[in-house]
Amino acid sequence: MRKINNILKLIRFHKPIGTLLLLWPTLSAFFIITEGDPSIKLIIIFSLGTFLMRSAGCVINDYFDKDIDGRVERTKDRPLVTGDISPKEALCLFYSLLGLASVLLIWTNLFTVFLAFLGALLTIFYPLTKRIFKIPQIFLGFAFSWGVIMVSAAETNSISPSSILIFTACFFWIIAYDTAYAMSDKEDDLDLKIQSSALTFGPYVKIAFLLCHCVSLFFWSLAGFIQSLTLIYYIFLFSTTFLIIYQYNLIKNYDRKNCLKAFQNNNWNGLIIFLGSVLGNL
């Protein structure tokens, strides 16, 4: 039982925010791209796949960070740091999660399988980017938005113009909310010499946060326009601006706990846009 609890801790089962931030735009893409008539089978497959791939991402992230997590207060109790899960066990779990996610691809098409392979490479590569690139959030943006492209491939066997717009909207949204997350880790990242958007943007980080949110809303709006969504979609979309203002007020003083709270608050942005994508097709 203790081993199971540690596995659940490793995949962040007790912290579903990551899965939800992946899931909401993926579900929104289903309803926008298909004009409100998505495949229920594919929705179930992608929902399960989202959970499995997010879990795999957490495992491989902790595997690569096992030597530095112990030096950070927030991550010092992770199973790979405490020794409750060995590196070998973590890799076995990672490949098992990838294997389970791969099984789900049986019920999709060949194009989706190819894109899933690229998505898996992004999942593996992203944890390493914080050591190399000034803004690793760019790679997280690709990794976390990739499900939108896969939705288009699964539903239409192509990459539709609207899926590219949704992908772009998600990309900038992810940079925005992960910048807030990085602001909560700013001091630790400086000590560990780890790169992040919060450090790279420097004194302009709050402006960058707002700008990325605004660009994201623009592309969400453009996707809705191309797909002829009704007014209610834009009402829901506009309502997220109140959340963005709230998040800005949380991060403006660089308080660690408030920055983390701003990051978590983006769950509501995703939910509201999803509801708008469903109701906007009625």
N, C-alpha and C positions, 0 to 999 in steps of 0.2 A: 504493500500500500504506500509506503514511504517513497519507493522508486516511482510509482505512478504519480504521486503528488509532485515530485521533482520534475518529471517529464511535463506535466501540466504547467508547472511554473516556468519551465524552459520555453515552452511554446506560447507563453503569455495568455494562457486560457482564462486567467483571472483578470486580464486587461483586454477586453474585446474591442477597445477603441480602434486599434490598428485594422482589425478585420472590417469594422463598420466603415472606416474611411476608404477602404478598398471597395466595399460592397455597394455603397450608395451610388457612386457614379457609374458602376457597372450595370446596376439595375436601371438607372436613368437612361443609359445608352440603349438598353433593350426596348424601352417604350418609345424613345425618340426615333431611333433608327427604323423601327418596324411600324411607326405611326399608330402605336397603341395596341398592336396585335402580336406580342412576342410569343415564342414557343415556351410553354410551361416546362417542358422537358429540359430545354437549354437553360432556363432560369435556375432550375434545381441543380443542374450540372455545374453551372458557373458559381452558384452560391457555395456549394461544397468545395469547389476548386479554389475559391477565394480563401476560405478558411484554411485549407491544406497548404496553399502557397504562402500565406502570411505566416503560418506556423513554421514552415520550412525556412522562411526568411529570418525569423527570430533565432532559429537554431544555428544557422550558418553565420549570422551576425555575432552571436555569442561565442561561437567557435573561434572566429578570427579575433575577437576582442578579449579572449580569456585572460590574456596577460596584462591587460590594462584596466579591465572592469574592477579589479580588486582595489584599485587606487582611487575609485570614485565612490562617494558615499551612497549615491542612488543605486549603484549596480554591484556593490561589494558582496551582496548576498545571493547573486545568481548561481544556479547549480554548478556551472562549470568552474566558478571561482572557488566555491566551498568544497568542491570535490565530490559532491553528491551525484553528479553525472560526469563520467570520464569523457575525454575528447573522442575516444573511439566510439563510445555509446552515442555521443552527440552526432557524429558522422553517420552512424547506422540509422539513427532516427531521421536525419535529414534525407538520406536516400530513400528511406521507407515512405516518407511524406511525399517526395517527388514521384515515387512509384505509384502511390495511391492516386495522386493527381493525374498521372499519365493514363491510368485505367479509365478515368472519366472521359478521356479524349476519344475512346472507342465510339462514343455516340455523337461525335462531331464529324467534320470533313477533313480532308488532307491539308487544306490551307490552314485551318485552325491548328492542326498538329504542328505544322511548320512554325507558326507564330508562337505557339506554346514553348517550343524549343528555344526560340530567341528570348522569350520571357524568362525562362529558367536561367539562361546565361546572365540576364540582367539581375536576377535575384542573387546569384552567386557573386557577381562582380561588384554590386553596390557597396557592401560593407567595407571593401578595400579602398573605395574612392576617397574616403575622408582622410586617408594618409597621403593622397597624391594630388587631388584637385582642390582648388580654392573654394568651389561651391559644389560640394557633393550632392546637395539637394537637387541639382539638375538631373543626376542619374536616378535619384529616388523618384523624381517626377516622371521619368520614362518608365521605370519599373512599376510604379503604382497606377499609371495611366494605361498600361499595356492591355489590361483587360477590356478596355473599350474597343481597341482595334480587333481583339479576338472575338468580341460580340458581333461586330460587323462581319467578320469572316465566317462565323458560325451561322449567322442568320441569312446572309446574302452571298456568301462565298466570294466576297470582294471587300475592299476597303472603300467605303462610301465617303463622299465629301462631308456629310454630316458627322461621321465617326471621327474624321480628322479634326473637325471643329471641336467636338466634345473632348477628344484627346488633348487638344491644346488648352481648352478650358481647365481640364483636370490638372494638366502640367503646371500651370501658373498657380492654381489653388494649392497644390501640394507644396510648391516652393514657399508660398505664403505661410501655410500652417506649420511646415517643418522649420521655417525660420523662427517662428515663435517658440517652437520646441528647442531649437538650438540656442536661443537666448537664455533659456533656463539652464543650459549646460555650458554657458560661455566661459565661466571661470575654470571649470574642469578641463575644457578643451584647450584653453591657453596653457595650462600646466602640462597637459599630455602632448602638446604640439599637434593637435588634431584640427583639421580644417573644417570650417562651416560657413554658411552664408551670414550668420550673425557676426562673425569676426570679419569676413571679407567686406561686407557692406559698411561696417564700422558705424560712423555717426549718421549714415543714411539708411540704417536698417529699418527704422519705422516707416520711412517713406517707401522703401522697397516693399515692405509688407503690404501697405495700402495699395501700391501700384499693381502688384501681382494679383491681389484680390479684384481690382477693377478690370484688369485685362481678362481675368478668368470670367467675370460676369459678362463682359463684352462677347466673348466667344460662345458662352452658353446662350446668350440672346441671339447670336447669329445662327446657331444650330437650330434654335426654335423657329426662327424666321424661315429658314430653308425648308424645314419640315412642316411649315404652316400650322404651328401650334396655336392654340387659342389664347385669349387675353389672360386667362387665369394662370397660365404658365409664367407670364411676365410679372404678374402680381406676386406670385410666390418667389420668383427670382429677385424682385425688388426688395422683398421683405428681409432677405438675407443681409442687406446693407446695414440694418439695425444691429445684427450680430457682429458684423465687421467693425462697426463703430465701438461696440462693447469690447471686442477683442483688442482693438487699438488702445482703448483706455486701460486695459489690463497690462499691456506690454510697455506702455509709454515710460514707466519708471524703472524698467528692467528688473522688477522683483521676480525672483526665481519661481516662486509658487504661482504667481499670477500669470507668468509667461506660459507655464505648463497648463494652467487653467484655460488660457486663451487657445492653446493647441487643442485641448480636449473639447472645447466648445464648438469646434468645426464639425463635430458629429451632427449638430443641429443644422448647419449649412447643408450638409449632404442630404439629410433627411428631407428638408424643405424642398430642395431642388428635385429630389426623387418624387415627392408628392406632386409637385408642379408638373413634372413630365408625365405622370399618370393622368392627372385631371386635365391637363392641357390637351390631351388627345380625345377627350370625350366630346 
